[in-house]
Amino acid sequence: MLFEYTRRHGVRSPVTDAPTFRVGKLARANTGDQTRADISHLIDRSYNYHSPRELHWHLAERLGLAPTAMKLHDATAA
């Protein structure tokens, strides 16, 4: 299953002093017979993610999927 997200600027982490990002929009990508579906409402978009990997694991847990069963694409970087 493929998901696409767009980034919004976050704040610097008070713990690691690293930059973070927030998710602007999250959608299931177009795949063959499935249409693009906005699923932004399934996550807390005010959360500051430290990495795409953290978002990947959070989304897998939220959707009840194995992390290896899904892919995440940053549409902002395209």
Backbone as CSV, one residue per row, in Angstrom:
resi,resn,N_x,N_y,N_z,CA_x,CA_y,CA_z,C_x,C_y,C_z
1,MET,0.853,-1.158,0.000,0.000,0.000,0.000,0.908,1.232,0.000
2,LEU,0.616,2.180,-0.862,1.443,3.382,-1.004,0.694,4.598,-0.476
3,PHE,1.375,5.383,0.336,0.818,6.615,0.889,1.721,7.775,0.524
4,GLU,1.121,8.937,0.294,1.871,10.147,0.004,1.536,11.193,1.052
5,TYR,2.524,11.975,1.421,2.290,13.054,2.370,2.999,14.316,1.903
6,THR,2.511,15.450,2.362,3.183,16.719,2.132,3.631,17.246,3.485
7,ARG,4.782,17.866,3.487,5.359,18.403,4.724,4.955,19.850,4.940
8,ARG,4.847,20.171,6.211,4.771,21.562,6.651,5.910,21.744,7.642
9,HIS,6.404,22.942,7.751,7.503,23.189,8.685,7.044,22.963,10.114
10,GLY,7.901,22.358,10.887,7.660,22.154,12.304,8.557,23.080,13.100
11,VAL,8.869,22.666,14.281,9.750,23.442,15.152,11.000,22.618,15.437
12,ARG,11.969,23.220,16.065,13.140,22.462,16.500,12.750,21.653,17.724
13,SER,13.186,20.421,17.753,12.879,19.539,18.867,13.558,20.047,20.135
14,PRO,12.808,20.185,21.224,13.441,20.614,22.470,14.337,19.525,23.064
15,VAL,14.170,18.292,22.636,14.960,17.175,23.162,16.257,16.991,22.374
16,THR,16.151,16.965,21.050,17.325,16.678,20.213,17.885,17.907,19.500
17,ASP,17.169,19.014,19.532,17.529,20.249,18.826,17.592,20.041,17.311
18,ALA,16.903,19.029,16.825,16.851,18.741,15.392,15.570,19.342,14.797
19,PRO,15.594,19.661,13.507,14.370,20.165,12.876,13.313,19.067,12.794
20,THR,12.065,19.458,12.881,10.956,18.515,12.756,10.036,19.004,11.647
21,PHE,9.046,18.186,11.305,8.058,18.595,10.317,6.681,18.108,10.752
22,ARG,5.672,18.752,10.218,4.303,18.329,10.418,3.753,17.857,9.080
23,VAL,2.737,17.022,9.131,2.112,16.535,7.905,1.041,17.528,7.478
24,GLY,1.159,18.015,6.244,0.146,18.904,5.701,-1.051,18.112,5.200
25,LYS,-0.764,17.080,4.416,-1.815,16.238,3.849,-1.280,14.823,3.723
26,LEU,-2.137,13.862,3.997,-1.781,12.460,3.882,-2.839,11.785,3.029
27,ALA,-2.406,11.028,2.028,-3.359,10.375,1.122,-2.864,9.004,0.715
28,ARG,-3.808,8.115,0.482,-3.466,6.831,-0.131,-3.283,7.128,-1.607
29,ALA,-2.169,6.723,-2.160,-1.834,7.050,-3.549,-2.681,6.247,-4.523
30,ASN,-2.798,6.766,-5.738,-3.499,6.047,-6.798,-2.750,4.766,-7.117
31,THR,-3.462,3.658,-7.064,-2.856,2.376,-7.422,-3.875,1.571,-8.206
32,GLY,-3.638,1.422,-9.463,-4.496,0.590,-10.312,-5.970,0.880,-10.188
33,ASP,-6.689,0.044,-9.449,-8.138,0.172,-9.358,-8.603,1.034,-8.190
34,GLN,-7.685,1.503,-7.346,-8.069,2.335,-6.210,-7.838,3.797,-6.530
35,THR,-8.758,4.644,-6.123,-8.606,6.072,-6.332,-7.904,6.694,-5.127
36,ARG,-7.350,7.847,-5.359,-6.654,8.581,-4.303,-7.657,8.938,-3.203
37,ALA,-7.297,8.651,-1.966,-8.184,8.930,-0.839,-7.431,9.726,0.218
38,ASP,-7.972,10.878,0.592,-7.383,11.702,1.638,-7.665,11.045,2.989
39,ILE,-6.611,10.741,3.716,-6.775,10.127,5.040,-6.107,10.980,6.116
40,SER,-5.978,12.273,5.871,-5.330,13.181,6.813,-5.996,13.162,8.185
41,HIS,-7.271,12.898,8.196,-8.011,12.915,9.462,-7.634,11.767,10.399
42,LEU,-6.901,10.782,9.912,-6.541,9.627,10.732,-5.325,9.860,11.630
43,ILE,-4.617,10.962,11.422,-3.443,11.243,12.248,-3.566,12.637,12.847
44,ASP,-2.765,12.887,13.855,-2.698,14.201,14.483,-1.718,15.050,13.673
45,ARG,-2.253,15.983,12.894,-1.386,16.777,12.017,-0.634,17.873,12.761
46,SER,-0.875,18.021,14.058,-0.119,19.005,14.832,1.132,18.388,15.466
47,TYR,1.308,17.071,15.291,2.468,16.382,15.855,3.710,16.702,15.034
48,ASN,4.811,16.932,15.716,6.087,17.237,15.055,6.907,15.958,14.895
49,TYR,6.992,15.466,13.662,7.753,14.252,13.365,9.226,14.595,13.205
50,HIS,10.078,13.694,13.691,11.513,13.893,13.578,12.069,13.347,12.271
51,SER,11.343,12.404,11.655,11.843,11.808,10.416,10.694,11.134,9.670
52,PRO,10.875,10.925,8.366,9.876,10.166,7.609,9.714,8.744,8.164
53,ARG,10.790,8.191,8.706,10.711,6.850,9.287,9.743,6.824,10.480
54,GLU,9.797,7.859,11.301,8.875,7.938,12.438,7.429,8.004,11.950
55,LEU,7.184,8.799,10.907,5.843,8.877,10.327,5.422,7.527,9.770
56,HIS,6.320,6.843,9.094,6.044,5.528,8.520,5.569,4.554,9.607
57,TRP,6.315,4.468,10.700,5.962,3.557,11.790,4.660,3.982,12.462
58,HIS,4.476,5.267,12.663,3.254,5.767,13.284,2.038,5.428,12.422
59,LEU,2.144,5.628,11.125,1.044,5.340,10.219,0.749,3.835,10.160
60,ALA,1.783,3.025,10.117,1.587,1.571,10.104,0.847,1.126,11.363
61,GLU,1.253,1.658,12.497,0.592,1.305,13.750,-0.867,1.776,13.753
62,ARG,-1.086,2.983,13.290,-2.437,3.556,13.274,-3.378,2.768,12.372
63,LEU,-2.861,2.277,11.242,-3.691,1.553,10.281,-3.692,0.037,10.526
64,GLY,-2.916,-0.416,11.481,-2.855,-1.843,11.767,-2.156,-2.642,10.684
65,LEU,-1.167,-2.028,10.045,-0.408,-2.684,8.976,1.010,-2.968,9.433
66,ALA,1.608,-3.974,8.861,3.031,-4.202,9.086,3.794,-3.099,8.354
67,PRO,4.817,-2.534,8.963,5.587,-1.479,8.284,6.115,-1.902,6.920
68,THR,6.400,-3.183,6.747,6.907,-3.662,5.467,5.810,-3.792,4.411
69,ALA,4.554,-3.696,4.815,3.430,-3.829,3.887,3.027,-2.498,3.281
70,MET,3.716,-1.444,3.644,3.356,-0.122,3.126,4.600,0.668,2.760
71,LYS,4.401,1.635,1.876,5.466,2.555,1.479,4.941,3.968,1.663
72,LEU,5.867,4.862,1.951,5.525,6.246,2.208,6.359,7.123,1.285
73,HIS,5.699,8.049,0.607,6.380,8.926,-0.350,6.154,10.376,0.042
74,ASP,7.233,11.154,0.080,7.150,12.587,0.371,6.840,13.312,-0.930
75,ALA,5.599,13.734,-1.104,5.173,14.434,-2.321,5.771,15.833,-2.396
76,THR,6.215,16.375,-1.261,6.824,17.691,-1.232,8.180,17.678,-1.923
77,ALA,8.885,16.571,-1.825,10.238,16.461,-2.381,10.236,16.219,-3.882
78,ALA,9.091,15.940,-4.460,9.017,15.613,-5.892,9.297,16.794,-6.778
